Amino acid sequence: MSELPETAPGTNVPYGRKPYYKPEPLPPARGLSFDEGFYETLSEATFWLGKLGGFSLTVDFAPVVYTSLLRKEAMESSKIEGAEVDYDALYGHETRSGVASDQVRAVDDSDKKDVREVLNYEDALRAGIEKIERGEEISLDLLHSLHETLLTDVPDQRRETDTIGEFKTTPNHLGSFLPPVPETVEGLMEALITYIRTGGSYHPLIDIALVHYQFETIHPYGDGNGRLGRLLITLQLADAGYLEEPNLYLSEYFNRFKATYVDRMEAVRTHGEWEAWIDFFVTGVRHQAEESLRRSRELRDLQRNYEQEYGGRARTDARLACTLFEQPYFTASLVEEMLDVTSPTAYRAIDRLVTDGVLEETTGRDRNKEYRAKEIFEILEKPPETY
């Protein structure tokens, strides 16, 4: 990529055998122009984010429900980078290790490396949201901290850098594209952080789309740029007041349309096609906000159904059903501990709920069986319905 048209928002800078791409600072030099259809989409995105935020404020969900939606974002973002992991792998790991989902976890060498990456993303997102809620600003120090969390204990074969928690020290090639080289990164990132802190130049959702493009184009770290860039979207949405909980899993949309996600950003770099990228981004926010609200409502309705059907009963199976939104994945021994019952009583309760269609066994083994709340995970795992 040696020649760029005048519309490209950046330049190719000579560097050894191959020039690197240096993006112009935000905002775009030319004014952005959108049609009426885009502004309708933007209005819908804002509407659904507002509905999602309002729902989050009025429903007293168990923390595990929001963790499951946050976890969905972590899984989808990691899948974009090639990880293969699902809810069973994550909850099964926690069940076997005996560690609750909101505590610090340590993954043994025997655990799948993909599980480690997803749990790291989840921890980084949770830490970032907590700092935003405490009033901290998005900063280079915050990004470095989250980058370190993302890559800690990731096996060497899945990590393309030894530089963790700081900017890259060697150039990173992305196919034929060479992002800004290390000596230019800090200045570019400082300018990007300044743009974020000063409130940008456009509607917040447009500015977040601009920032995501710019971050991925700078590609400031040796590895983990995709994951950190998508995590930054959630932090910006929370910082702008659009999210009460980190329950918008935008990476599902990016993962479903991965080729378009990549092509639209490349079209910005090479031809300055900002509007097409921003329209793709805002459309994703619009759909994923509605998707998250739908799932949240279905989970609330299911929780109410369980309360009506099983609430107030002393029988062990009823007590177990009422704990599923706190502990949706477990073994019989964990049920014994949670409900202070004997092993035969725990198994009888599990068997009743399996017969009721509330639980299902996940391993297919005769021994050391693991169970999950069938209807809860059906809601979490079903494909999108709005696109």
C-alpha positions as CSV (number, residue, x, y, z in Angstrom):
1,M,0.0,0.0,0.0
2,S,2.3,2.7,-1.3
3,E,-0.2,5.2,-2.9
4,L,-3.2,6.6,-1.1
5,P,-5.9,8.8,-2.6
6,E,-6.3,12.3,-1.2
7,T,-9.5,11.2,0.6
8,A,-7.5,8.9,2.9
9,P,-7.4,10.2,6.5
10,G,-3.8,9.3,6.9
11,T,-0.4,9.0,5.1
12,N,2.1,6.4,4.3
13,V,5.4,7.2,5.9
14,P,8.6,5.6,4.6
15,Y,10.0,3.0,7.0
16,G,12.6,0.5,5.9
17,R,11.3,-1.7,3.1
18,K,7.7,-0.9,3.9
19,P,6.0,2.4,4.8
20,Y,3.8,2.5,7.8
21,Y,0.3,4.2,8.0
22,K,0.0,7.2,10.1
23,P,-3.7,8.3,10.7
24,E,-4.6,11.9,11.0
25,P,-5.9,12.9,14.5
26,L,-9.6,13.0,15.2
27,P,-12.0,14.5,14.3
28,P,-11.9,13.8,10.5
29,A,-10.6,16.7,8.5
30,R,-13.7,16.9,6.3
31,G,-17.1,17.2,7.8
32,L,-19.2,14.1,8.0
33,S,-22.5,13.9,6.1
34,F,-25.3,11.4,6.8
35,D,-28.6,10.7,5.2
36,E,-32.0,10.7,6.9
37,G,-31.9,6.9,7.2
38,F,-28.7,7.1,9.3
39,Y,-30.3,9.6,11.7
40,E,-33.3,7.3,12.1
41,T,-30.9,4.5,13.1
42,L,-29.0,6.8,15.5
43,S,-32.3,7.7,17.1
44,E,-33.3,4.1,17.4
45,A,-29.9,3.2,18.9
46,T,-30.3,5.9,21.5
47,F,-33.9,4.7,22.2
48,W,-32.9,1.1,22.8
49,L,-29.9,2.0,24.9
50,G,-32.3,4.1,27.1
51,K,-34.7,1.3,27.4
52,L,-31.9,-1.1,28.3
53,G,-30.6,1.3,30.9
54,G,-34.0,1.9,32.4
55,F,-34.7,-1.8,32.7
56,S,-31.3,-2.4,34.4
57,L,-32.3,0.2,37.0
58,T,-35.7,-1.3,37.8
59,V,-34.9,-5.0,38.0
60,D,-33.2,-6.6,41.0
61,F,-31.4,-9.4,39.1
62,A,-28.9,-11.7,40.8
63,P,-25.4,-10.6,40.0
64,V,-24.9,-13.8,38.0
65,V,-27.4,-12.7,35.4
66,Y,-25.5,-9.6,34.6
67,T,-22.3,-11.6,34.8
68,S,-23.7,-13.9,32.2
69,L,-24.4,-11.1,29.8
70,L,-21.0,-9.5,30.5
71,R,-19.6,-13.0,29.9
72,K,-21.3,-13.2,26.5
73,E,-19.5,-10.1,25.4
74,A,-16.2,-11.6,26.6
75,M,-16.8,-14.8,24.7
76,E,-17.9,-13.1,21.5
77,S,-14.9,-10.7,21.6
78,S,-12.5,-13.6,22.1
79,K,-14.2,-15.6,19.3
80,I,-13.4,-12.8,16.9
81,E,-9.7,-13.5,17.7
82,G,-10.1,-17.2,17.1
83,A,-10.9,-18.5,20.6
84,E,-13.3,-21.4,20.9
85,V,-15.2,-21.3,24.2
86,D,-18.8,-21.5,25.4
87,Y,-20.8,-21.1,28.7
88,D,-20.2,-24.7,29.6
89,A,-16.5,-24.4,29.5
90,L,-16.5,-21.2,31.6
91,Y,-19.1,-22.3,34.2
92,G,-17.7,-25.8,34.2
93,H,-14.2,-24.4,35.1
94,E,-15.6,-22.4,38.0
95,T,-17.7,-25.3,39.3
96,R,-14.7,-27.7,39.2
97,S,-12.4,-25.1,40.8
98,G,-15.0,-24.2,43.4
99,V,-14.6,-20.5,42.8
100,A,-17.6,-18.1,42.5
101,S,-17.8,-16.0,39.3
102,D,-17.2,-12.7,41.1
103,Q,-14.0,-13.8,42.7
104,V,-10.4,-13.8,41.5
105,R,-9.7,-17.0,39.5
106,A,-6.6,-18.9,38.7
107,V,-6.6,-21.3,35.7
108,D,-4.4,-24.4,35.9
109,D,-2.3,-25.5,32.9
110,S,-4.9,-28.2,32.3
111,D,-7.6,-25.7,31.6
112,K,-8.2,-24.6,28.0
113,K,-6.2,-21.5,27.0
114,D,-9.3,-20.1,25.5
115,V,-11.0,-20.1,28.9
116,R,-8.1,-18.0,30.3
117,E,-8.5,-15.4,27.5
118,V,-12.3,-15.1,28.1
119,L,-12.0,-14.9,31.9
120,N,-9.2,-12.2,31.5
121,Y,-11.5,-10.2,29.2
122,E,-14.3,-10.5,31.8
123,D,-12.0,-9.4,34.6
124,A,-10.7,-6.5,32.6
125,L,-14.2,-5.3,31.6
126,R,-15.4,-5.5,35.2
127,A,-12.3,-3.6,36.5
128,G,-12.7,-0.9,33.8
129,I,-16.4,-0.4,34.6
130,E,-15.7,-0.2,38.3
131,K,-13.1,2.5,37.7
132,I,-15.5,4.5,35.4
133,E,-18.2,4.2,38.1
134,R,-15.8,5.6,40.7
135,G,-15.3,8.7,38.5
136,E,-12.0,7.8,36.9
137,E,-11.4,9.1,33.4
138,I,-10.3,7.0,30.5
139,S,-6.5,7.3,30.4
140,L,-3.4,5.7,29.1
141,D,-2.7,4.3,32.5
142,L,-6.2,2.7,32.6
143,L,-5.6,1.2,29.1
144,H,-2.2,-0.2,30.2
145,S,-3.8,-1.7,33.3
146,L,-6.6,-3.4,31.3
147,H,-4.1,-4.6,28.7
148,E,-2.1,-6.3,31.4
149,T,-5.2,-8.0,32.8
150,L,-6.2,-9.2,29.3
151,L,-2.8,-10.9,28.6
152,T,-1.8,-12.1,32.1
153,D,-1.2,-15.9,32.1
154,V,-2.2,-16.3,28.5
155,P,0.1,-19.1,27.1
156,D,3.0,-18.0,25.0
157,Q,1.7,-19.7,21.9
158,R,-1.5,-17.6,22.1
159,R,0.4,-14.3,22.8
160,E,2.2,-12.4,20.1
161,T,4.2,-10.1,22.4
162,D,6.2,-10.1,25.6
163,T,5.3,-6.5,26.2
164,I,2.3,-6.5,28.6
165,G,0.7,-3.4,30.1
166,E,2.7,-1.0,27.9
167,F,2.8,0.0,24.2
168,K,4.5,-2.2,21.6
169,T,8.2,-2.0,21.2
170,T,8.4,-3.7,17.8
171,P,6.2,-3.1,14.7
172,N,3.2,-5.4,14.2
173,H,2.2,-6.3,10.7
174,L,-1.4,-7.0,9.9
175,G,-1.2,-8.8,6.6
176,S,-0.2,-6.1,4.1
177,F,-1.0,-3.3,6.6
178,L,1.7,-1.8,8.8
179,P,0.2,0.3,11.6
180,P,2.0,3.2,13.2
181,V,5.5,2.1,14.4
182,P,6.4,2.1,18.1
183,E,8.1,5.5,18.3
184,T,4.9,7.2,17.0
185,V,2.4,5.4,19.2
186,E,2.5,7.4,22.4
187,G,1.8,10.7,20.6
188,L,-1.1,9.3,18.6
189,M,-2.6,7.7,21.7
190,E,-2.3,10.9,23.8
191,A,-4.1,12.8,21.0
192,L,-6.8,10.1,21.0
193,I,-7.3,10.2,24.8
194,T,-7.5,14.0,24.5
195,Y,-10.3,13.6,22.0
196,I,-12.2,11.3,24.3
197,R,-11.8,13.5,27.3
198,T,-12.9,16.7,25.6
199,G,-16.1,15.1,24.6
200,G,-15.4,14.7,20.9
201,S,-17.1,16.6,18.0
202,Y,-20.3,14.7,17.2
203,H,-23.1,12.7,18.8
204,P,-21.5,10.4,21.5
205,L,-22.3,7.2,19.5
206,I,-20.6,8.7,16.4
207,D,-17.6,9.7,18.4
208,I,-17.3,6.2,20.0
209,A,-17.3,4.8,16.4
210,L,-14.5,7.2,15.5
211,V,-12.5,6.3,18.5
212,H,-12.8,2.6,17.9
213,Y,-11.6,3.0,14.3
214,Q,-8.7,5.2,15.4
215,F,-7.6,2.8,18.2
216,E,-7.6,-0.2,15.9
217,T,-5.7,1.7,13.2
218,I,-3.0,2.9,15.7
219,H,-2.9,-0.7,17.0
220,P,-0.8,0.5,19.9
221,Y,0.0,-2.8,21.7
222,G,1.9,-5.9,20.6
223,D,-1.2,-8.0,21.0
224,G,-4.7,-7.8,22.3
225,N,-5.6,-4.7,20.4
226,G,-8.9,-6.1,19.1
227,R,-10.1,-7.2,22.5
228,L,-9.0,-4.0,24.3
229,G,-10.5,-1.8,21.5
230,R,-13.9,-3.5,21.9
231,L,-13.7,-3.3,25.6
232,L,-13.1,0.4,25.3
233,I,-16.4,0.7,23.5
234,T,-18.2,-0.5,26.6
235,L,-16.3,1.8,28.9
236,Q,-17.1,4.8,26.7
237,L,-20.8,3.9,26.6
238,A,-20.8,3.6,30.4
239,D,-18.9,6.8,30.7
240,A,-21.4,8.6,28.5
241,G,-24.3,7.4,30.7
242,Y,-25.7,4.9,28.2
243,L,-25.1,1.7,30.3
244,E,-26.1,1.1,33.9
245,E,-24.6,-2.4,33.7
246,P,-22.0,-3.8,31.2
247,N,-24.7,-5.9,29.5
248,L,-24.4,-4.7,25.9
249,Y,-22.5,-7.5,24.0
250,L,-21.7,-5.6,20.8
251,S,-19.0,-8.1,19.9
252,E,-21.8,-10.5,18.9
253,Y,-22.7,-8.2,16.1
254,F,-19.1,-7.7,15.0
255,N,-18.5,-11.4,15.1
256,R,-21.5,-12.2,13.0
257,F,-20.4,-9.6,10.4
258,K,-16.7,-9.9,10.9
259,A,-15.8,-9.4,7.2
260,T,-17.8,-6.2,7.1
261,Y,-16.3,-5.1,10.4
262,V,-12.8,-5.4,8.9
263,D,-13.7,-4.1,5.4
264,R,-15.5,-1.0,6.7
265,M,-12.5,0.1,8.8
266,E,-10.1,-0.6,5.9
267,A,-12.3,1.5,3.6
268,V,-11.8,4.4,6.1
269,R,-8.1,4.0,6.0
270,T,-7.7,3.9,2.3
271,H,-10.5,6.1,1.0
272,G,-11.9,8.0,4.0
273,E,-15.3,6.3,3.9
274,W,-16.2,7.4,7.4
275,E,-20.0,7.3,7.0
276,A,-20.2,3.7,5.9
277,W,-18.2,2.6,9.0
278,I,-20.2,4.8,11.4
279,D,-23.5,3.5,10.0
280,F,-22.3,-0.1,10.5
281,F,-21.2,0.6,14.0
282,V,-24.4,2.5,15.1
283,T,-26.6,-0.1,13.5
284,G,-24.8,-2.7,15.6
285,V,-25.4,-0.7,18.8
286,R,-29.1,-0.3,17.9
287,H,-29.6,-4.1,17.4
288,Q,-27.5,-5.3,20.3
289,A,-29.2,-2.9,22.7
290,E,-32.6,-4.4,21.7
291,E,-31.1,-7.9,21.9
292,S,-29.8,-7.4,25.4
293,L,-33.1,-5.9,26.5
294,R,-35.0,-8.9,25.1
295,R,-32.8,-11.4,26.8
296,S,-33.0,-9.5,30.1
297,R,-36.8,-9.4,30.0
298,E,-37.0,-13.1,29.2
299,L,-34.7,-13.9,32.1
300,R,-36.8,-11.7,34.4
301,D,-40.0,-13.5,33.3
302,L,-38.3,-16.9,33.8
303,Q,-37.2,-15.9,37.3
304,R,-40.8,-14.8,38.1
305,N,-42.1,-18.2,36.8
306,Y,-39.7,-20.1,39.1
307,E,-40.7,-17.9,42.0
308,Q,-44.4,-18.6,41.4
309,E,-43.9,-22.3,40.8
310,Y,-41.3,-23.2,43.4
311,G,-41.1,-20.3,45.8
312,G,-42.0,-20.8,49.4
313,R,-41.8,-24.6,49.2
314,A,-39.6,-26.5,51.7
315,R,-38.9,-29.4,49.3
316,T,-35.2,-29.6,48.2
317,D,-36.0,-29.5,44.5
318,A,-38.1,-26.3,45.0
319,R,-35.3,-24.7,47.0
320,L,-32.8,-25.7,44.3
321,A,-34.9,-24.2,41.6
322,C,-35.0,-20.9,43.5
323,T,-31.2,-20.7,43.6
324,L,-30.7,-21.2,39.9
325,F,-30.3,-17.5,39.2
326,E,-27.6,-17.4,41.8
327,Q,-25.9,-20.7,40.8
328,P,-27.0,-21.8,37.3
329,Y,-24.2,-24.5,36.9
330,F,-23.3,-27.0,39.6
331,T,-22.5,-30.6,40.7
332,A,-24.5,-32.7,43.1
333,S,-21.8,-32.1,45.8
334,L,-22.2,-28.4,45.4
335,V,-26.0,-28.8,45.9
336,E,-25.2,-30.7,49.1
337,E,-23.1,-27.8,50.3
338,M,-25.4,-25.0,49.2
339,L,-28.6,-26.5,50.7
340,D,-27.0,-28.5,53.5
341,V,-28.6,-31.8,52.4
342,T,-27.3,-35.4,52.0
343,S,-26.1,-36.8,48.7
344,P,-29.2,-38.9,48.0
345,T,-31.4,-35.9,48.7
346,A,-29.4,-33.7,46.4
347,Y,-29.6,-36.3,43.6
348,R,-33.4,-36.7,44.0
349,A,-33.9,-33.0,43.8
350,I,-31.7,-32.8,40.7
351,D,-33.5,-35.7,39.0
352,R,-36.9,-34.0,39.7
353,L,-35.8,-30.8,38.0
354,V,-34.3,-32.7,35.1
355,T,-37.7,-34.3,34.6
356,D,-39.3,-30.9,34.8
357,G,-37.0,-29.6,32.0
358,V,-35.5,-27.1,34.4
359,L,-32.0,-28.8,34.5
360,E,-29.9,-30.7,32.1
361,E,-26.7,-32.7,32.5
362,T,-23.8,-31.4,30.4
363,T,-21.0,-34.0,30.5
364,G,-22.6,-37.2,29.4
365,R,-20.6,-39.1,31.9
366,D,-21.8,-41.7,34.4
367,R,-19.7,-40.1,37.2
368,N,-18.8,-36.6,38.2
369,K,-21.8,-35.2,36.4
370,E,-22.4,-31.5,35.9
371,Y,-25.8,-29.8,35.6
372,R,-26.9,-26.4,34.3
373,A,-30.1,-24.4,34.3
374,K,-31.5,-25.4,30.9
375,E,-33.9,-22.6,30.4
376,I,-31.6,-19.9,31.6
377,F,-28.8,-21.0,29.2
378,E,-31.3,-21.4,26.3
379,I,-32.1,-17.7,26.6
380,L,-28.4,-16.7,26.9
381,E,-27.3,-18.9,24.0
382,K,-30.0,-18.4,21.4
383,P,-29.0,-16.5,18.2
384,P,-30.0,-12.9,17.6
385,E,-33.6,-12.2,16.7
386,T,-33.4,-8.6,15.5
387,Y,-31.1,-9.2,12.5
